[in-house]
Amino acid sequence: MDQTLHPFAKYIAILARGKTKTRSFTLQESQDAMSMILKDEALPEQIGAFLMLMRLKEENGEEIAGFTLGARSVINLPEKIAKVDIDWSSYAGKRRQLPYFILSALLLAQNGTRVFMHGTSGHTPGRVYTQEVLETLGFPIANSLEQASEQVDTNNFTYVPLEVLSPKLRELIEMRPILGLRSPVHSFARMLNPFNAPAMMQGIFHRGFMEIHTSAAQLLKQPKMAVFRGEGGEIERRPNKPTKTHYTKGKNELEPEIWPAIVNEPFQAADEEMNIANLIRLYRGEIENEYGIASVTGTLAIALKLLGKTNNIALAQQLANDMWNKRNKNYLPLSV
């Protein structure tokens, strides 16, 4: 029997040497390890051990940046890609409130900002995912990066499922119900930014990941990024609570800002229906929902400030309100 160590074994060993010898990966090590996984150069049992040992240790910013670089290195980009203004990831899914952030992103597109949205669906039961919502709204889902580029050029908006970016990454995320826990893929997939947008929005659920994402963005030299604790872990401002938002600019971390609450009611009951059609009705002005509108405009305001439309929180909110009030109510392709 061949006793030669498998090339990927050294990465398992780094994570499993015990309390005193286990350490974090360097940027290069994490990049190389993820590249091997995505190139099918690691065995299934090694991948399972790696993901759970990382979950036990908990990833840091350097590792997230390295995993992102490793994943980017295996994405097969077309020769020519569309210019994109903002990268918007969606990997959590919503279970308490409808995904109002989708209307924020579509308002940006309607007003000339080129939005690249990517995500995945189905990994956690009982949640509403972005792809399902966009299909209900009547927006086509990109089945290739060439098509995504065409959609951005035509409509200022595209949504790309994770399996189009990397079937292997989608396979890893699908391991959540098997392993019983999230893995680092849920964190670094949000940072992929495949079309190299200068602005990136991030929403997290666990507060500790705020610093991890800001650190990773600095190491990735992301030109501009905003990250905040979003509703359900998506990039959606909770309008009934102050929102602390962290920013990075290239290698620098900027002072965080506190965006004030927009609505006075401090508690918002869960939406028992989670009826996607209500998003369309809200957009068309057929129903009233103070919380929903504030979610849309509040999230949009953070994006507008990140994009440099204004440097003032109050003015960003006013600009977002104006966009909502002047929206083309027939913009959504599907009528309900």
C-alpha positions, 0 to 999 in steps of 0.5 A, a space after each residue: 500500500 502506498 504510504 505517500 501523503 496526499 498533497 492536500 493532507 498538509 492542509 488538514 494537518 495544519 487545522 488538526 494538530 491539537 490546541 497548541 499546534 493548530 494555526 490559521 492559514 496564510 493568504 497563500 495557503 488558503 488560496 492554494 487549498 481552495 484552488 485544489 478543492 475546486 479543481 477536484 484535487 482533494 478527496 471527498 473525505 478530505 473536503 468534509 474534514 477541511 470544512 468542519 475543521 475550519 468551522 470549528 476553528 472559525 475563519 479569519 479575514 486572511 483566510 476568507 480573502 485567500 479562499 476568494 482568490 482561490 475560487 476566482 482563479 477557477 472561474 472561467 470568465 468570457 473574453 469580454 465582460 460587461 462593465 459593472 458598478 456594484 456587486 450584490 451577493 445573496 446567499 442567505 435567503 429570507 424567512 421572516 420578511 420578504 426580500 425587499 432588497 431586491 427592489 432596492 437593486 432593481 431601482 438602482 438598475 432602473 436609474 442607470 447603475 449596473 448591478 451584478 447579483 449572484 447567489 444560491 438557493 435551497 440550502 436551508 428549508 423554509 426560506 425564500 431565495 432571490 432566484 425564485 423571487 426574480 423568476 416570479 417577477 419575470 426577470 431571466 436568470 443568467 445561465 452563463 457568464 456570457 449571458 450575464 454580460 449581455 443582460 447587464 449591457 441590456 438591462 443594467 442587471 443580472 442574476 447569476 446562480 452560484 452553479 454558473 460561477 462554480 458548480 463545485 462551490 454549489 456542491 459544497 454549499 449543498 453539503 450543509 444539511 449533510 454536515 449540519 453546519 454552515 461552512 466557509 463557503 457561505 462567507 467567501 462566496 459573497 466576496 467573489 465579485 466575478 466581474 470586478 465591480 468597484 463597489 461591493 455591498 455585504 450583509 451579514 447575520 453574525 456580528 463577528 463577521 463584520 470585521 472578517 469581511 472588512 479585513 478580507 476586503 482590504 486584503 483583496 484591495 476591493 476599491 469600495 465596500 460597505 458591510 452591515 448586519 442585514 435582515 436575515 443575513 441578506 444585504 437589507 437594512 432593518 429600518 426599525 433599528 439603527 444600522 452600523 455600517 463599516 466601510 473599506 476603501 482599497 487597503 484602508 478601513 474607514 470610520 463606521 457610520 450609524 444609519 438611524 432607524 427610519 420607522 418608529 416601531 422597534 419590533 416588526 412581526 414576522 411575515 406569515 405569508 411570505 407571498 412574493 406577489 406582495 413585492 410586485 403589489 408594493 412596487 406597483 403601489 397597490 398595497 401599503 407597507 411602511 416597513 417594506 418601503 423603508 427597507 427598500 429605500 433604506 437599503 438603497 440609500 446605503 448603496 447610493 452613498 457607497 457609489 458616491 452619489 452623495 457623502 451625506 446620510 440624510 441626502 442619501 436617504 432623500 435621494 433613495 426616497 425620490 427614486 422610490 417616489 419617481 419609480 416606473 411602476 410598470 418596470 417589473 415585467 410580470 403583472 400580478 
